[in-house]
């Protein structure tokens, strides 16, 4: 789930009031078990397709921010193609590595 503040999680804080349906599932029962099930059932391509369509429909960031209420993507941004866990665009490991938000840009 994508919370109203643009963070990913699976508790009611992320999936409840203000959940952003365009960037994730707003069902509080989503868990890592579901993700593992999707991967083991080879449905990854459909999961990736819906994720990439969210990025495709997003506006390119012009101020370096990503995700959040505006849903800006870093793909094609002058700041870098990766969206950090703190919702900023860049191209260094701190943006593209651990915590990178693939819904709003590339991750390594």
SULSULPE-V761175 format. One line per field, one symbol per residue. ss: DSSP state (h for helix, s for strand, l for the rest). psi: psi as a letter, one per 30 degrees, with the letter a starting at -180 (. if undefined). A space follows every 50 residues. Layout:
BEGIN
ss=???
psi=???
END
This chain:
BEGIN
ss=lslllllslllhhhhlllllhhhllllllllhhhhhhhhhlllhhhhhhh hhhhhhhllsllllslsllllssllllllllssllllsssllhhhhllll lhhhlsll
psi=kjlfggkklglfeefbkfkjffgakhjfgklfeeeeeeefghgeeeeeee efeeeeflkkkfgfllbaefgklfjgkfflfkjlfghkkaflefefbkfk jffgall.
END
